[in-house]
Amino acid sequence: MLLQGAPVEQSPNIGACENLKRIELALAPAGPAREICVSPGLMTNIVFDEPTDVELQDEVRFLEVTRGRNIISMLPPQDMVPGERLRLTARLGDGPAQQRATFTLVAQSGRATHQVEVYRDYRSRESFLHEVAQEQAKNRELRAEIRLMWARLAQSGGMRSLIAEKKMDKQGVEVRPLSRENSLIPSKSEALSLLVAYSYRAEGGIAAQVLLLNLSSEPWAVVDASLVDADGRVVQGLKFRQDTPIAPMRDGPVIVEADSSRTDARGELSLTLWGDSARSITFHRLTFP
């Protein structure tokens, strides 16, 4: 409402385990450029541009290996740990022109390259055009997502968000000032002192704002918060906001918010704000409109 093999060190060349990887043997050296990202439970297909014989290290460990004239599909071993490497050797073509290429399957956790396309010679013009079309489609989707995100940001905030998110109905937002004399009783704290507080209720949500004076010699920032009703039940989904830490001997606001119907969160509740170094404060007899 108010808030908006044996394990080895992982190779840095694997990157983000792209979904589709293309390898041109005429350009790719026999080193890291021939690494392929695999993961237990995720299928990886390797497609060659000509008939190929493939040898797979520790093939008996793999859950599934399927071969075709130009393709091998594999489901890596379940016990393959992140960073483990297995060798895959491919013999492309036959006769005197046969070429041997070695690839390294590198295990990742929950990430794998789903398809690898291997080209013995330079890729065809059609292959490049297909890749360009794929990248252009990705860029269009990304630009559309960015435009939508900026439009949402431009439209957010103020009463517009309250109305759009159906958090304010014809009853509006009800406000209740809280004070020591009224109801709110803060726990004794050497670090913090309460100056003023307000509670709010709108359609589907409650919130409280407290203005605190930092009495300590170090800045204070909230790192966690909890709201408990009179029966000891913790209000779930509590969110808090503090734009900047409160400097020593200065005051600043903290806002907490939770989803709640107009019939919930009734009676007296307790709000606790925890800061770093165990500096906290609890407010008893917190009531909402």
Secondary structure as UniProt FT lines:
FT   HELIX           12..14
FT   TURN            15..16
FT   STRAND          20..24
FT   TURN            25..27
FT   HELIX           32..34
FT   STRAND          35..39
FT   TURN            40..41
FT   STRAND          44..48
FT   STRAND          52..56
FT   TURN            57..58
FT   HELIX           59..61
FT   STRAND          64..67
FT   STRAND          71..75
FT   TURN            78..79
FT   TURN            82..83
FT   STRAND          85..92
FT   HELIX           95..97
FT   STRAND          99..107
FT   STRAND          115..119
FT   HELIX           125..155
FT   HELIX           158..164
FT   TURN            165..166
FT   TURN            170..171
FT   STRAND          174..178
FT   TURN            180..183
FT   STRAND          185..186
FT   STRAND          192..202
FT   TURN            203..204
FT   STRAND          205..214
FT   STRAND          222..228
FT   TURN            230..231
FT   TURN            236..237
FT   STRAND          239..241
FT   TURN            248..249
FT   STRAND          251..259
FT   TURN            262..263
FT   STRAND          269..275
FT   HELIX           276..278
FT   STRAND          280..286
//
